[in-house]
Amino acid sequence: MKTNESMAKKCLTAGLWAGLAGFAVLGLLQGAAIGGTAGLVLANEVFGSGAIEIAGASLISRVVIGASMLAGALVSFVMFMTVGGVAGWAVGRVLSPKQAETKEAATQAR
């Protein structure tokens, strides 16, 4: 049973590292861009200024846009890490019974 858990933990760790790499390559910029776009729309609706006029807007609208960019990046990070971890754990659980069966067969053959 210990080999099943250790294989799943090793694959979980590998999946988390793959999720982190995927986030760094694919998710950070896109998450911040989508969050920033949502922040621009929110700031335009709440404060009534156009997207071009946002450069001269008040500090609170800039904080809203920055916070939404951060939120978009964080959501992207959570998704990449969750998917990577679950995929790695699932691969580890699928591979572990095969490893345990071969060890049991080797032990019984002696």
C-alpha positions in Angstrom: 0.0 0.0 0.0 2.9 2.3 0.7 4.1 2.1 -2.9 0.6 3.2 -4.1 0.7 6.3 -2.0 4.3 7.2 -2.8 3.7 6.8 -6.5 0.6 9.0 -6.3 2.5 11.6 -4.3 5.4 11.7 -6.8 3.0 12.0 -9.7 1.0 14.7 -7.8 4.2 16.7 -7.3 5.1 16.3 -11.0 1.6 17.4 -12.0 1.9 20.5 -9.7 5.2 21.5 -11.3 3.7 21.0 -14.7 0.8 23.2 -13.7 3.2 25.9 -12.4 5.2 25.8 -15.7 1.9 26.0 -17.7 0.8 28.9 -15.7 4.1 30.7 -16.2 4.1 30.1 -19.9 0.4 30.3 -20.8 -1.7 31.6 -17.9 -0.1 34.7 -16.3 -0.3 37.1 -19.2 -3.7 35.9 -20.4 -5.2 35.9 -16.9 -4.0 39.5 -16.3 -5.2 40.6 -19.7 -8.7 39.2 -19.3 -8.9 40.5 -15.7 -7.8 43.9 -16.9 -10.4 44.0 -19.6 -13.0 43.1 -17.0 -11.7 45.8 -14.8 -11.9 48.4 -17.6 -15.5 47.4 -18.3 -16.3 47.6 -14.6 -14.6 51.0 -14.1 -16.4 52.4 -17.2 -19.7 51.2 -15.9 -19.2 52.4 -12.3 -17.4 55.7 -12.9 -18.8 56.5 -16.3 -15.6 57.3 -18.1 -14.5 56.0 -21.5 -11.7 53.5 -21.9 -9.5 56.2 -23.6 -10.1 58.6 -20.8 -9.1 56.1 -18.1 -5.5 57.5 -18.1 -6.8 60.7 -16.5 -9.2 59.0 -14.2 -9.1 58.9 -10.4 -7.1 56.6 -8.3 -10.0 54.5 -7.4 -10.7 53.4 -11.0 -7.0 52.5 -11.4 -7.2 50.4 -8.2 -10.3 48.6 -9.5 -8.4 47.8 -12.8 -5.3 46.7 -11.0 -7.3 44.5 -8.5 -9.1 42.8 -11.4 -5.9 42.1 -13.2 -4.6 40.5 -10.0 -7.8 38.5 -9.6 -7.6 37.3 -13.2 -4.0 36.1 -12.7 -4.9 34.4 -9.4 -7.9 32.6 -11.0 -5.6 31.4 -13.8 -3.0 30.2 -11.2 -5.6 28.3 -9.2 -7.0 26.6 -12.4 -3.6 25.6 -13.7 -2.4 24.2 -10.4 -5.7 22.4 -9.7 -5.8 20.8 -13.2 -2.1 19.9 -13.0 -2.4 18.4 -9.5 -5.5 16.4 -10.2 -4.1 15.1 -13.5 -0.8 14.1 -11.9 -2.6 12.4 -9.0 -4.9 10.5 -11.3 -1.9 9.2 -13.4 -0.2 8.1 -10.2 -3.3 6.2 -9.0 -3.6 4.6 -12.4 0.1 3.5 -12.5 0.3 2.4 -8.9 -1.7 -0.8 -9.0 0.4 -2.1 -11.9 3.5 -1.5 -9.9 2.1 -3.2 -6.8 0.9 -6.2 -8.8 4.3 -6.7 -10.3 6.0 -6.6 -6.9 3.5 -9.1 -5.5 4.1 -11.4 -8.5 7.8 -11.2 -7.9 7.4 -11.9 -4.2 5.2 -14.9 -4.9 7.6 -16.3 -7.5 10.3 -16.6 -4.9 
